């Protein structure tokens, strides 16, 4: 589990590290080891140049799979341009990582 000190004035809590499963036009699917109880999350990924990419999202679903992992869908809450830029960066990182891209997830009690 990874924890971060960054807090934007909201109550923040460390959630977990997961893996990107799929990327869509306005969201991302993540595989994690435990259920997320937060409505809002911040997604953090390191790109190939060790630059941290961050974007806020809303948890749409979190379902336990037969393997015991949790499939989690997050809708990106950035502007259209922000989401597009973030998706392009994620896709590049995802392809460079041989489809094994780690993502850090931080949950917020409120936004």
N, C-alpha and C positions, 0 to 999 in steps of 0.2 A: 504494500500500500504506500502511495506517495502522498505527502501532505505539502501544502503550500502556505506561506505566510500572507500572501496577497489577499486583501479584503477590500472591496469597493464600498465600504460603509454598510454592507449587509452582513447578516450572520452567515459565515462560511464554514463548511465542513468538508474534510477530505473524504472522497468517495473511494476511488480505486483507479487502477490502470487496466486498460482493456485493449482490444485489437479491433481495427476497422474491418468490418465485414463487407459493407457495400456503401456506395455513395450515390445519392440521387440529386435531382435538380435543387431541392430545397431542404435536404436532410442527409443524415448519415446513420447507418446501422452499425452498432458496436456489440462485440461479445465481451462480457465481463463475468467475474466470478460470483457476484452477489447482486441482489436486487437493489435498485435505486428507489429511495423513498422521496426524493426531491422533485419538485416540478421544474425548477430551473437549474441548468448546469453550465459550467464553462468548460469548453473542450480545449485541450492544449496538446500541440504536436510540435516536435522539433523537426525542422526541415533539414535538408542535406548540408546546410551551412551552419548548423547549430543555432538557428534563429527560431525562437519560440513563436508559433502561430496560435492565436487565441480567438475564439468566437463563442458567443453565448447561444444557448439553445434551450428549448423546452422539451422535456421528456414526453413523448407521445405514447410509448408503450415500453414495458419491461416484462418479458415473458420467459419463464424457465423452460429450457430445452430438455430433451430426454437425457442429454449428457450432464445435466446439472448446472450448466452455464446459463447465463441470462442474455437473451437477445434484446437489445435496447435500441429503440428508435428515437432519434433526436431531431427535431425541426430546428433549423438554423434561424436565428432571430436578427441577423444583420440585414443591412439594406440589400437590394438586389445585386449591386456591384460588389459589396463586401462578401456576400455569399458566393458569387461567381469566382472572385479572386481566391477565397478560402478553398473552394472546391478544386480549383485548378492546382493549387499548392498541395492539397491532400492527394489528388490523383498522381501528381508527380512523385511525391514522397512514397505513396502506396506502391507505385510501379518500381521505384528504386529500391524499396525494401523487399522486393520479391513477394509482394502481397502479404506481408507479415508486419504491418505498421502498428506500432504501439500508440495509444492515445491516453492522456491523463484526463480524468474527469473530476471536477470539483463541483459540489452541490451547494445551492443557496436556499435558505429558508424563505427568502423573499427577494423580490427584484424591484 
